[in-house]
Amino acid sequence: MQMIRWGLRSLCRSRKAGLYGYSSKRFLRTASFGAPLNRNPAEIRSKVLDCRESYFWSSHGLHDIRYQIHQDRKSADEEPVDPFALVSDELSIIANRLRSMVVSEVPKLASAAEYFFKVGAEGKGFRPTVLLLMASALNMPRPESVAAEIASSFQKDMRTRQQCIAEITEMIHVASLLHDDVLDDADTRRGVGSLNFVMGNKLAVLAGDFLLSRACVALASLKNTEVVSLLATVVEHLVTGETMQMTAKAEQRQSMEYYLLKTYYKTASLISNSCKAIALLAGQTTEVAMLAYDYGRNLGLAFQLIDDVLDFTGTTASLGKGSLSDIRHGIITAPILFAMEEFPELHSIIDKGFDNSENVDAALEYLARSRGIERTRELAVEHANRAAEAIDALPESDDEDVLTSRRALVDLTHMVITRSK
């Protein structure tokens, strides 16, 4: 099938001439109205990839301009924070625990369950990193009436329980990936063969169920009914979101409101409710717990919106899975939904479905002429800003570790909207 991509000639030229003469708004507007390139797939892909760095710069710049958190508190020569490095030791501990938690008496099941927890296949640990940083950002002040050694013991136990939330979240996440790959008939995940492709659908489904059962056992060990209820709701949301995607009627597939609700259920609910669980285990107030929730919700939505952009602009090698996979499966995401607002003709193409490659090509051509990609990025930036605002609204603290963790959480919002894979 011909793989139509769009290039943004004026954007590429602006990169060569220098970007700094543009305001962010003008830069994005210029990028969006570039003329479509010819239909040579290799040339289109090459030009799009060449432009990507400039386009990421624009999103990053817009994010910086619209929300500069704590800039007055940072010295000019302060080193940027690497969120993953801050919690790298704990990430290693969690990775080892996860490998031990998915052991089974049945070798084949154990092999399947640990497929994405093996060394080298476990991913970067985005969700555990968010949760560990949130735990540090909400670190409770030590009560004055409690002896130092008792307070230290309490903090250590609380941290262990919060690490458990990170482990549970990762197991739920991987279980959802295993089930999604079966439903989507995927053959790659994280740059390797998907479990269903390697071991078959039945074993992949059972491995996902096994991970969920292990997550339930770990969740019960926390003995906190509110946290149990939160993460049980997450599993319900995952199923609800997937069902919404599978059973959507024509008008629902073409509704932005429906898409965002489905996206919350499938992606943002897990990280938002897990962040809230971290706050509850820390003994924080309802208001602080909701700020943690708001951060996770908006970060999760921004993450998925960029994912939807990358499905059109990324490569199979960079994504670790097939590009254009959503539209090939008939899944309508934000870039196409925004394009439909400019080109109502897209409605009839979507109604015909995408089993025919000509319909896919036609939809991509309309997308190339629209501001669908740009508007999706702008919406992602909006949610990233809201996530950063939630961190800024947390109770003030003079603790250096707390402030560093909060800055790292804000830096993660930048990383989410500027990532290329």
C-alpha positions as a printed Julia matrix, in Angstrom:
421×3 Matrix{Float64}:
   0.0     0.0    0.0
   1.26    3.44  -0.85
   2.2     5.18   2.41
   1.24    8.8    1.94
   2.96   11.24   4.23
   2.87   15.0    4.22
   5.82   17.37   4.26
   5.77   20.93   5.44
   8.01   22.73   2.96
   7.8    26.11   4.58
   8.6    24.56   7.95
  11.72   22.91   6.56
  12.8    26.16   4.93
  12.26   28.03   8.2
  14.5    25.55   9.94
  17.31   26.18   7.48
  16.81   29.95   7.67
  16.64   29.97  11.45
  13.6    29.55  13.69
  14.16   32.22  16.22
  12.58   35.0   14.17
   9.15   33.39  14.63
   6.76   33.65  17.51
   5.45   30.24  18.55
   1.99   31.01  17.2
   3.29   32.24  13.85
   5.72   29.35  13.63
   2.95   26.79  14.14
   0.69   28.57  11.68
   3.43   28.6    9.05
   4.09   24.92   9.64
   0.47   23.96   9.21
  -0.05   25.54   5.81
   2.95   24.1    4.0
   2.17   22.6    0.62
   1.75   18.81   0.4
   4.72   17.03  -1.15
   4.53   14.68  -4.07
   3.41   11.11  -3.54
   6.82    9.44  -3.43
   6.63    7.7   -0.01
  10.39    7.63   0.55
  10.77   11.33  -0.21
   7.77   12.26   1.91
   9.04   10.24   4.88
  12.51   11.75   4.54
  11.22   15.31   4.53
   8.82   14.69   7.39
  11.55   13.18   9.53
  13.84   16.09   8.68
  11.15   18.52   9.84
  10.29   16.68  13.03
  13.03   18.25  15.12
  11.82   21.72  14.2
   8.21   20.84  14.93
   9.12   19.41  18.31
  11.01   22.6   19.03
   7.85   24.59  18.34
   5.73   22.51  20.73
   8.42   22.72  23.38
   8.68   26.49  22.9
   4.94   26.94  23.14
   4.9    24.94  26.37
   7.72   27.06  27.8
   6.06   30.32  26.81
   2.64   29.43  28.17
   3.81   27.96  31.45
   7.17   28.61  33.06
   7.05   27.02  36.47
   9.38   28.04  39.24
  11.71   29.87  36.83
  12.33   32.61  39.38
  13.6    30.02  41.86
  16.14   28.43  39.52
  19.63   29.74  39.01
  20.72   30.42  35.45
  23.33   27.68  35.46
  21.24   25.02  37.19
  21.55   21.59  35.61
  18.33   20.21  34.09
  16.69   17.42  36.04
  16.66   13.89  34.61
  13.46   12.43  36.11
  14.49    8.85  35.42
  17.94    9.28  36.97
  16.41   10.61  40.19
  14.66    7.3   40.84
  16.94    4.92  38.94
  17.9     2.91  42.04
  14.27    2.38  42.99
  13.36    1.51  39.4
  15.91   -1.31  39.54
  14.42   -2.56  42.81
  10.92   -2.48  41.33
  12.05   -4.25  38.16
  13.59   -7.06  40.22
  10.48   -7.37  42.37
   8.25   -7.54  39.3
  10.31  -10.37  37.87
   9.95  -12.27  41.13
   6.22  -11.56  41.37
   5.35  -13.15  38.02
   6.91  -16.53  38.79
   4.51  -19.42  38.19
   4.53  -23.16  38.75
   3.69  -23.55  35.07
   6.87  -22.76  33.08
   5.05  -21.68  29.92
   2.83  -19.26  31.86
   5.82  -17.88  33.76
   7.7   -17.36  30.5
   4.72  -15.53  29.0
   4.04  -13.4   32.09
   7.63  -12.21  32.37
   7.93  -11.5   28.64
   7.98   -7.7   29.07
   9.64   -7.75  32.49
  12.83   -9.44  31.33
  16.05   -7.4   31.42
  16.17   -5.35  28.24
  12.46   -5.69  27.48
  10.96   -3.88  30.47
  10.69   -0.46  28.82
  11.84    2.81  30.34
   9.51    2.64  33.35
   7.59    5.83  32.63
   4.67    5.11  34.97
   6.76    3.9   37.94
   8.95    6.99  37.49
   5.94    9.3   37.66
   4.65    7.56  40.78
   7.97    7.51  42.61
   8.5    11.2   41.86
   4.96   11.95  43.03
   5.69   10.09  46.27
   8.74   12.31  46.83
   6.87   15.45  45.78
   4.25   14.73  48.46
   6.71   13.68  51.16
   5.03   14.41  54.5
   6.78   16.6   57.03
   7.87   14.61  60.04
   5.44   15.16  62.95
   7.17   17.02  65.78
   5.51   14.86  68.42
   6.94   11.66  67.0
  10.4    10.49  67.93
  12.88   10.65  65.04
  13.43    6.88  64.86
   9.67    6.18  64.81
   9.1     8.82  62.12
  11.92    7.34  60.04
  10.36    3.88  60.3
   6.97    5.28  59.25
   8.5     7.03  56.22
  10.32    3.87  55.16
   7.15    1.76  55.41
   5.18    4.4   53.51
   7.77    4.45  50.73
   7.64    0.67  50.42
   3.86    0.8   50.1
   4.13    3.52  47.48
   6.64    1.41  45.57
   4.03   -1.34  45.67
   1.6     1.01  43.89
   4.21    1.5   41.17
   4.56   -2.28  40.8
   0.79   -2.81  40.68
   0.39   -0.05  38.1
   3.06   -1.55  35.87
   1.48   -5.01  36.05
  -1.93   -3.6   35.14
  -0.36   -1.61  32.3
   1.49   -4.6   30.82
  -1.6    -6.8   31.18
  -3.57   -4.23  29.18
  -0.85   -4.22  26.49
  -1.01   -8.0   26.18
  -4.78   -7.94  25.82
  -4.71   -4.98  23.4
  -2.2    -6.74  21.14
  -4.51   -9.72  20.88
  -7.49   -7.53  20.04
  -5.47   -5.53  17.49
  -3.73   -8.61  16.05
  -0.41   -6.77  16.6
   2.87   -8.44  15.7
   5.34   -6.06  17.37
   5.61   -4.32  20.74
   8.58   -2.4   22.18
  10.62   -3.26  19.13
  10.23   -7.04  19.49
   7.61   -9.57  18.51
   4.41   -9.15  20.52
   3.58  -11.97  22.91
   0.53  -13.05  20.92
   2.69  -13.21  17.78
   5.4   -15.25  19.54
   3.32  -17.54  21.76
  -0.22  -17.25  20.43
  -3.39  -15.42  21.43
  -4.56  -17.84  24.1
  -1.36  -17.75  26.1
  -1.13  -13.95  25.72
  -4.64  -13.54  27.16
  -3.88  -15.91  30.03
  -0.6   -14.11  30.75
  -2.49  -10.82  30.97
  -5.04  -12.38  33.32
  -2.21  -13.8   35.42
  -0.61  -10.35  35.76
  -3.94   -8.86  36.83
  -4.32  -11.56  39.47
  -0.83  -10.83  40.8
  -1.68   -7.13  40.89
  -4.81   -7.92  42.91
  -2.81   -9.91  45.46
  -0.33   -7.05  45.86
  -3.17   -4.55  46.1
  -4.89   -6.54  48.85
  -1.66   -6.57  50.87
  -1.89   -2.78  51.26
  -5.05   -3.17  53.35
  -6.39    0.19  52.23
  -9.94   -0.05  50.93
  -9.91    3.36  49.23
  -6.77    2.51  47.28
  -8.16   -0.93  46.39
 -11.33    0.72  45.11
  -9.35    3.24  43.04
  -7.25    0.65  41.21
 -10.17   -1.76  40.8
 -11.95    1.12  39.05
  -8.92    1.49  36.77
  -9.33   -2.09  35.54
 -13.02   -1.41  34.93
 -12.07    1.7   32.95
  -9.59   -0.23  30.81
 -12.29   -2.69  29.84
 -14.83    0.1   29.31
 -12.47    2.07  27.08
 -11.59   -0.93  24.94
 -15.27   -1.82  24.58
 -16.08    1.77  23.59
 -13.44    1.52  20.87
 -14.69   -1.83  19.58
 -18.41   -1.06  19.58
 -18.52    2.64  18.67
 -21.25    3.67  16.25
 -20.46    5.87  13.27
 -21.37    9.13  15.0
 -19.43    8.15  18.13
 -16.27    7.34  16.14
 -16.43   10.87  14.73
 -16.98   12.61  18.08
 -14.11   14.36  19.86
 -15.96   14.13  23.18
 -16.32   10.36  22.76
 -12.66   10.05  21.76
 -11.43   11.96  24.83
 -13.59    9.93  27.2
 -12.33    6.7   25.65
  -8.75    8.0   25.89
  -9.21    8.77  29.57
 -10.5     5.26  30.22
  -7.81    3.51  28.16
  -4.78    5.61  29.11
  -5.2     8.41  31.63
  -7.28    6.63  34.29
  -4.41    4.32  35.26
  -1.82    7.02  35.88
  -4.27    9.53  37.41
  -5.79    7.13  39.93
  -2.36    5.68  40.74
  -1.07    9.19  41.5
  -4.08    9.7   43.75
  -3.34    6.38  45.49
   0.21    7.59  46.16
  -1.2    10.7   47.85
  -3.67    8.71  49.93
  -0.95    6.36  51.19
   1.07    9.44  52.15
  -1.81   10.6   54.36
  -2.41   13.73  52.3
  -5.63   15.73  52.27
  -8.41   15.22  49.74
  -7.39   18.47  48.03
  -3.78   17.34  47.59
  -4.91   13.89  46.42
  -7.05   15.57  43.75
  -4.09   17.67  42.59
  -2.08   14.46  42.21
  -5.01   12.99  40.27
  -5.24   16.07  38.04
  -1.54   15.85  37.26
  -1.82   12.2   36.25
  -5.0    12.73  34.25
  -3.6    15.58  32.18
  -0.2    13.96  31.74
  -1.91   10.77  30.55
  -4.1    12.64  28.05
  -1.09   14.6   26.72
   0.85   11.35  26.38
  -1.88    9.69  24.33
  -2.44   12.74  22.12
   1.24   12.73  21.2
   1.01    8.97  20.65
  -1.77    9.64  18.16
   0.4    12.18  16.35
   3.36    9.8   16.25
   1.19    7.09  14.73
   1.09    9.32  11.63
   4.54   10.94  11.77
   6.71    8.26  13.38
   8.45    5.25  11.93
   8.04    1.61  12.85
  11.65    1.55  14.07
  11.24    4.57  16.37
   7.85    3.52  17.75
   8.68   -0.15  18.34
   5.38   -0.99  16.62
   3.8    -0.38  13.26
   3.09    3.2   12.2
  -0.36    4.09  10.84
  -1.66    1.2   12.92
  -4.71    3.07  14.26
  -6.15    4.18  10.96
  -5.45    0.8    9.38
  -7.56   -0.74  12.15
 -10.31    1.82  11.58
  -9.55    3.71  14.81
 -10.2     7.44  14.48
  -7.95    9.62  16.63
  -7.56   13.34  17.31
  -5.59   14.35  14.17
  -8.3    12.95  11.88
 -11.09   14.34  14.08
  -9.59   17.84  13.85
  -9.07   17.42  10.11
 -12.77   16.56   9.75
 -13.71   19.95  11.15
 -11.9    21.57   8.22
 -12.86   19.01   5.61
 -16.36   17.58   6.16
 -15.72   15.35   3.13
 -13.75   13.13   5.48
 -16.98   11.96   7.1
 -18.02    9.97   4.03
 -14.55    8.42   3.71
 -14.61    7.32   7.35
 -18.11    5.9    6.9
 -16.77    3.67   4.12
 -14.14    2.22   6.47
 -10.44    1.67   5.91
 -10.34   -1.89   4.61
  -9.64   -0.3    1.23
  -6.16    1.22   1.05
  -7.47    3.98  -1.22
  -9.65    5.25   1.63
  -6.62    5.33   3.93
  -4.67    7.31   1.33
  -7.56    9.73   0.82
  -7.88   10.34   4.57
  -4.14   10.96   4.85
  -4.26   13.47   2.01
  -6.98   15.45   3.76
  -4.98   15.26   6.99
  -1.94   16.62   5.15
  -3.91   19.64   4.0
  -5.41   20.28   7.44
  -4.18   21.54  10.8
  -5.07   18.2   12.41
  -1.53   17.35  13.52
  -0.87   20.87  14.78
  -4.14   21.13  16.69
  -3.56   17.75  18.31
  -0.14   18.92  19.48
  -1.66   22.13  20.8
  -4.26   20.15  22.76
  -1.46   17.99  24.17
   0.39   21.16  25.23
  -2.77   22.42  26.92
  -3.02   19.25  29.0
   0.7    19.36  29.76
   0.24   22.91  31.06
  -2.62   21.79  33.28
  -0.47   18.99  34.67
   2.29   21.47  35.5
  -0.23   23.81  37.12
  -1.38   20.97  39.38
   2.18   20.54  40.64
   2.56   24.27  41.18
  -0.65   24.27  43.26
   0.7    21.74  45.77
   1.35   23.03  49.31
   4.6    24.95  49.58
   7.7    23.15  50.8
  11.27   24.16  51.56
  12.55   20.6   51.35
  15.12   20.37  48.55
  14.23   16.79  47.62
  10.54   17.66  47.44
  11.22   20.66  45.2
  13.54   18.67  42.95
  10.92   15.95  42.53
   8.24   18.51  41.72
  10.49   20.1   39.12
  11.14   16.64  37.66
   7.38   16.05  37.36
   7.07   19.32  35.45
  10.04   18.37  33.28
   8.22   15.13  32.44
   5.42   17.18  30.89
   8.01   18.69  28.54
   9.39   15.26  27.71
   5.93   13.92  26.92
   5.08   16.6   24.36
   8.51   16.65  22.71
   9.14   12.91  22.47
   9.64   11.17  19.14
   8.82    7.63  20.23
